[in-house]
């Protein structure tokens, strides 16, 4: 398998950044990383597109774990599965704030 260029990886990150913005999240791209800031500004997550040990491009959480499909935790999301990725990110950064009664 040929290594991916930084331009290819950056293009995937740009695609994710735009998809997050279209979904109503504030997202900023920094090369292969995308920072997503929740509308409440309490939660921020940074995901990265990089190769795994086998050379496959994957998305990774900031804590070093690969992002998996919400319906199948054994399946790791690839860079072109943007809709599923946006949903996974939204579940992390869009935690509703509980109001005190």
C-alpha angles and dihedrals in degrees: 000000000000118000117254119247122238088244091058092048092046090052090055090049090050090050091052092046091054093045091052091049091050088051090057099260125125107242132175127189123222106178107286092356130083121199114205118196119196118233089245089055091223095103128049128172131187118203126187135206110219141135124276123221091280093053096254117138112244139166116248133198118233089255091062101257122124116248111248134200111274090228097045118029091192092063116080118213117245123216094260095056093088100153093054090044093052089051092050092049093047090056089056102043102029100065107152116243114239114229120217114241 
